Amino acid sequence: GSDVLSSLLRVSVTDSSMPEPGAAPRRSPQGVPYSDLPHIVNADGLHLFCRYWEPTGQPRALVFIAHGAGEHCGPYDEMAQRLKELSLLVFAHDHVGHGQSEGDRMNIKDFQIYIRDSLQHIDLMKSRHPDLPVFIVGHSMGGAISILTACERPGDFVGVVLIAPLVQMNPESATPFKVFMAKLLNHMLPSLTMGSIESKWLSRDKRQVEAYDADELNYHGGMRVSFGMQLMAAVERMQREIPSISWPFLLLHGDADKLCDIRGSRMMYDNSLSTDKKIKIYEGGYHALHHDLPEVAESVLKELTTWITEHIPAATSQEAQ
Ligand SMILES: O=C1N[C@]2(CO1)C[C@H](C(=O)N1CCC(COc3ccc(F)cc3Cl)CC1)C2
């Protein structure tokens, strides 16, 4: 009868999860169909793996976490759990070419793609929770993504937390000669790889270094010259943007960091217009402070969660009623 026909029609029309006949389902680099994974599709049609940490009650704010070069958003689970316990809705994705997302491993045609995709995910979550304040937390290259994302939408974020952000090049690795050679090589052999990220400089806690080395979702290959050029371009763009930054931020940096020079954080603190800004230096701290010695990691989580909760705007009177 007609009800059978209409129910068949309903299935065919509404069941959009079925790939059209003949198209193989898109799979993550690890072989998992994206239909089985939380994901967004970016403006270039690439699938980005997403994680969400949703509090049980009404969330008080949105927090986007931007991970760094060669890693993914999984290692931020403990940080995200702590924020979720404070009724914050935390979300993240693996950037293009990282972790469970599509894209050429740790390579990018233009650093702006990371910022565009972050804004796409942030806008999606804001559309679902239009009245919530938004924070960004970024580490290392994820700090550069966070800074440039907040610079594009200066009024959109109530606060930005930066853990050992990439703001300036490490002076040893960025001597004028090396920069010149990198630019020259970029024209001749852009996919030539330089050294890889030395994991021993990530943390003084060797268990954390071992976990990083054992994590197959991390990229352990060499850094392409072309990727290094994109990082340098992002550094140059930040040098131009920092003098006009006026949004609130918290900087956390170890003074024994050999991967992202602490001078970049000091420069951002000294040269930005922001009146609401805080910098906390961890004596002897290595690069991944949130994974450094247990007392440092704990201090970082306390510092970050306290700063964020203190920066959630008090509900206005009509909202409170
Ligand atoms: O826990 C974590 N932290 C991670 C991994 O796992 C560290 C990594 C991360 O993002 N960076 C560390 C390396 C640094 C290299 O920088 C350059 C290299 C060549 C070049 F030509 C120009 C630049 Cl700027 C970029 C930032 C994220």
The ligand as an SDF file (V2000), in Angstrom:
LIG
                    3D

 27 30  0  0  0  0  0  0  0  0999 V2000
   53.7900   17.9330   23.0310 O   0  0  0  0  0  0  0  0  0  0  0  0
   54.2240   18.2140   21.8870 C   0  0  0  0  0  0  0  0  0  0  0  0
   54.5840   19.4480   21.4660 N   0  0  0  0  0  0  0  0  0  0  0  0
   54.9250   19.4090   20.1130 C   0  0  0  0  0  0  0  0  0  0  0  0
   54.9870   17.9370   19.7620 C   0  0  0  0  0  0  0  0  0  0  0  0
   54.3760   17.3100   20.8930 O   0  0  0  0  0  0  0  0  0  0  0  0
   56.1210   20.2280   19.6500 C   0  0  0  0  0  0  0  0  0  0  0  0
   55.3830   20.6110   18.4070 C   0  0  0  0  0  0  0  0  0  0  0  0
   55.3790   22.0080   17.8160 C   0  0  0  0  0  0  0  0  0  0  0  0
   54.2990   22.4800   17.5520 O   0  0  0  0  0  0  0  0  0  0  0  0
   56.5480   22.7350   17.6050 N   0  0  0  0  0  0  0  0  0  0  0  0
   57.8790   22.2860   17.9720 C   0  0  0  0  0  0  0  0  0  0  0  0
   58.8460   22.3860   16.8140 C   0  0  0  0  0  0  0  0  0  0  0  0
   58.8590   23.8010   16.2310 C   0  0  0  0  0  0  0  0  0  0  0  0
   59.8070   23.8350   15.0580 C   0  0  0  0  0  0  0  0  0  0  0  0
   59.8120   25.1560   14.5630 O   0  0  0  0  0  0  0  0  0  0  0  0
   60.3970   25.3520   13.3210 C   0  0  0  0  0  0  0  0  0  0  0  0
   61.1250   24.3700   12.6630 C   0  0  0  0  0  0  0  0  0  0  0  0
   61.6810   24.6460   11.4080 C   0  0  0  0  0  0  0  0  0  0  0  0
   61.4980   25.9030   10.8400 C   0  0  0  0  0  0  0  0  0  0  0  0
   62.0240   26.1690    9.6390 F   0  0  0  0  0  0  0  0  0  0  0  0
   60.7710   26.8860   11.4860 C   0  0  0  0  0  0  0  0  0  0  0  0
   60.2360   26.5850   12.7340 C   0  0  0  0  0  0  0  0  0  0  0  0
   59.3060   27.7710   13.5820 Cl  0  0  0  0  0  0  0  0  0  0  0  0
   57.4570   24.1680   15.8010 C   0  0  0  0  0  0  0  0  0  0  0  0
   56.4880   24.0710   16.9850 C   0  0  0  0  0  0  0  0  0  0  0  0
   54.1060   20.2120   19.1470 C   0  0  0  0  0  0  0  0  0  0  0  0
  1  2  2  0
  2  3  1  0
  2  6  1  0
  3  4  1  0
  4  5  1  0
  4  7  1  0
  4 27  1  0
  5  6  1  0
  7  8  1  0
  8  9  1  0
  8 27  1  0
  9 10  2  0
  9 11  1  0
 11 12  1  0
 11 26  1  0
 12 13  1  0
 13 14  1  0
 14 15  1  0
 14 25  1  0
 15 16  1  0
 16 17  1  0
 17 18  1  0
 17 23  2  0
 18 19  2  0
 19 20  1  0
 20 21  1  0
 20 22  2  0
 22 23  1  0
 23 24  1  0
 25 26  1  0
M  END
$$$$
